[in-house]
Amino acid sequence: MNTEPMTSGVAPPAPRADSPVNGLNGFTHRYAEVNGTRIHYVVGGKGPAIVLVHGYPYTWASWRKLMPLLADAGFTVIAPDLRGLGDSDKTETGYSKVNVAEDIRQVVKSLGFDTIHLVGTDIGTMVAYAYASRHPDEVRRLILAESLIPGFGLDELMNPATGGYWHFGFHAQVDVAEVLTAGKEVAYLLPSMKWASTSEDAEDVALKLFLPYYLAPGGMRAGFKHYETMVEDGRENRAAFRSKLKMPVLVLNGDKGIPQAQTLGCVLQVAENVEAELVPNSGHTFAEDNPAWASERLARFFAPSSRGLG
């Protein structure tokens, strides 16, 4: 496929505040001035709030297939763009997982919700853990997917000398990584995005929906900034740890995603009420690959009967 149109480095036009989301009836683009920055998010539906936190190198739209299904199941669905990514403002600082979680928490508070259900995947799992561990009374139920937790297993998997993933250290060297990937963004990101999905149109989706944001000025740098803090995130998580999470936690992994033993091993260190399941016919991007199964499982996990509420 010819990727030349993608090399212009121009991000899609930012959506207007309070404008409808194309293809998602009942959902709206919004912005919130919170925690020293501007966060873009999409919201729709009615009922208890589910907050969906995406990973790298994606945007809120990685949840787009799942969101209307959850809204139909009786939930308010909130999908923010992480700081620096998508249509949220790019900042030079503030990428610790605790601070990114606070971005999202302040969005939640601005919408009038005191408690939420929380879902994270990839880097979003790291953010979701930071949110739930610092504000456990505000998270009813928690889903952690396709990632490891800083301070409780991620550190070892970031060490290539012991068989860990090399890209963590590379991304964390933000200036070097930015220079070495400049002009090569598609060549660098697209192979992993195709690996991450079992969908036949994964390449087209990546090129049209996600990569334009990372080709735009500052896009790659902002993505790498989320990695720059991960060693310190681990230190902060360990220092803040007092007891395991009490709320029910569901661990999800695609059956062709990262090994569930990795995610589950981390979560068992920090949560006491844990169940785990594989998303069938799915890779790393389970909400993209099998939204019907994922929406049913999430709705069942978050249903009133599951949380002992009427």
Secondary structure, DSSP 8 states (H G I E B T S, - for coil): ---GGGGG--------TT-EETTEEEEEEEEEEETTEEEEEEEEESSSEEEEE--TT--GGGGTTTHHHHHHTT-EEEEE--TTSTTS---SS--SHHHHHHHHHHHHHHTT-S-EEEEEETHHHHHHHHHHHH-GGGEEEEEEES---TTTTHHHHT-GGGT--THHHHHHSHHHHHHHHTT-HHHHHHHHHHHH---TTHHHHIIIIIHHHHHSTTHHHHHHHHHHTHHHHHHHHHHH--S-B-S-EEEEEETTSS-HHHHHHHHHHHBSSEEEEEETT--S-HHHH-HHHHHHHHHHHHSHHHHT--
